[in-house]
Amino acid sequence: MTAMSRTAAAALGTLGTRIELRRRALEWSIEDTAARLGVNPRTVRAIELGRPTVKVGTVFAYADLVGVRLFGLEGDELVRARRAGEDTLALLPALTPGPGRTVLDDEEGF
């Protein structure tokens, strides 16, 4: 596993704490939450403790399940933000070669 920066560790811990606080406010047990999320109770606890071993999709699904906003956005706002990002990326030139493509000297732009 790649070493994690202090910032990344703090972000995981903060998100895990916010998720746990919401779960407790909902008065859901770890076991009940695990069943709702479709994971093992150990996974629920790992997320709440900010462990980096859980897949990011599972962490985001848990946050959504209990109503923790991600990136300060929710629902349709997240969809719009993703589309805006994809639109921006589509406008950027490809700076690295894709599979089977070589960069010619005049393509590098340096």
C-alpha positions as CSV (number, residue, x, y, z in Angstrom):
1,M,0.0,0.0,0.0
2,T,1.2,3.5,-0.8
3,A,2.1,5.7,2.2
4,M,-0.7,8.1,3.0
5,S,-0.1,11.8,3.6
6,R,-1.2,13.5,6.9
7,T,-3.8,15.4,4.9
8,A,-5.3,12.3,3.4
9,A,-5.4,10.6,6.8
10,A,-7.0,13.6,8.4
11,A,-9.6,13.7,5.6
12,L,-10.5,10.0,6.0
13,G,-10.7,10.4,9.7
14,T,-12.9,13.5,9.5
15,L,-15.3,11.8,7.0
16,G,-15.4,8.7,9.1
17,T,-16.3,10.7,12.2
18,R,-19.0,12.6,10.4
19,I,-20.5,9.4,9.1
20,E,-20.5,7.8,12.5
21,L,-22.1,10.8,14.1
22,R,-24.9,10.7,11.5
23,R,-25.4,6.9,12.0
24,R,-25.7,7.5,15.8
25,A,-28.1,10.4,15.2
26,L,-30.2,8.0,13.2
27,E,-29.9,5.5,16.1
28,W,-28.7,2.7,13.8
29,S,-26.6,-0.1,15.1
30,I,-23.4,-1.1,13.3
31,E,-25.1,-4.4,12.4
32,D,-28.2,-2.7,11.0
33,T,-26.1,-0.2,9.0
34,A,-24.0,-3.0,7.6
35,A,-27.1,-4.8,6.4
36,R,-28.5,-1.6,4.8
37,L,-25.1,-1.0,3.1
38,G,-24.6,-4.7,2.1
39,V,-21.3,-5.0,3.8
40,N,-19.7,-6.7,6.9
41,P,-20.0,-4.8,10.2
42,R,-16.2,-4.7,10.3
43,T,-16.3,-2.6,7.1
44,V,-18.7,-0.1,8.7
45,R,-16.4,0.3,11.6
46,A,-13.3,0.6,9.4
47,I,-15.0,3.4,7.5
48,E,-15.9,5.2,10.8
49,L,-12.3,4.8,12.0
50,G,-11.0,6.3,8.8
51,R,-9.1,3.3,7.7
52,P,-7.7,3.5,4.1
53,T,-8.4,-0.1,3.3
54,V,-12.0,0.3,2.3
55,K,-12.9,1.0,-1.3
56,V,-13.8,4.6,-1.9
57,G,-17.1,3.7,-3.5
58,T,-18.2,1.9,-0.3
59,V,-17.2,4.9,1.8
60,F,-19.2,7.2,-0.5
61,A,-22.2,4.9,-0.5
62,Y,-22.1,4.9,3.3
63,A,-21.9,8.7,3.4
64,D,-24.9,8.9,1.1
65,L,-26.9,6.3,3.0
66,V,-26.7,8.4,6.2
67,G,-26.9,11.8,4.6
68,V,-23.4,13.1,4.9
69,R,-22.7,15.6,2.1
70,L,-19.7,14.9,-0.1
71,F,-17.6,17.8,-1.5
72,G,-20.2,20.2,0.1
73,L,-22.7,19.1,-2.5
74,E,-25.7,16.7,-2.6
75,G,-27.8,14.9,-5.1
76,D,-28.2,16.7,-8.4
77,E,-25.5,19.2,-7.4
78,L,-23.0,16.3,-7.5
79,V,-24.3,15.2,-10.8
80,R,-23.9,18.8,-12.2
81,A,-20.4,19.1,-10.8
82,R,-19.3,15.8,-12.3
83,R,-20.7,16.9,-15.7
84,A,-19.0,20.2,-15.5
85,G,-15.7,18.6,-14.7
86,E,-16.1,16.1,-17.6
87,D,-16.9,18.9,-19.9
88,T,-13.8,20.8,-18.8
89,L,-11.6,17.7,-19.2
90,A,-13.0,17.2,-22.7
91,L,-11.7,20.6,-23.7
92,L,-8.2,20.0,-22.5
93,P,-5.5,18.7,-24.9
94,A,-4.2,15.3,-24.2
95,L,-0.8,15.8,-22.6
96,T,0.1,12.1,-22.3
97,P,-0.1,9.5,-25.0
98,G,-2.9,7.0,-24.8
99,P,-2.5,3.3,-25.5
100,G,-0.8,2.7,-28.8
101,R,-0.1,6.4,-29.4
102,T,3.3,8.0,-29.5
103,V,4.0,11.6,-28.8
104,L,5.8,13.4,-31.6
105,D,8.3,16.1,-30.8
106,D,6.0,18.8,-32.1
107,E,3.1,17.6,-30.0
108,E,4.8,18.0,-26.7
109,G,4.4,21.8,-26.8
110,F,7.7,22.5,-24.9
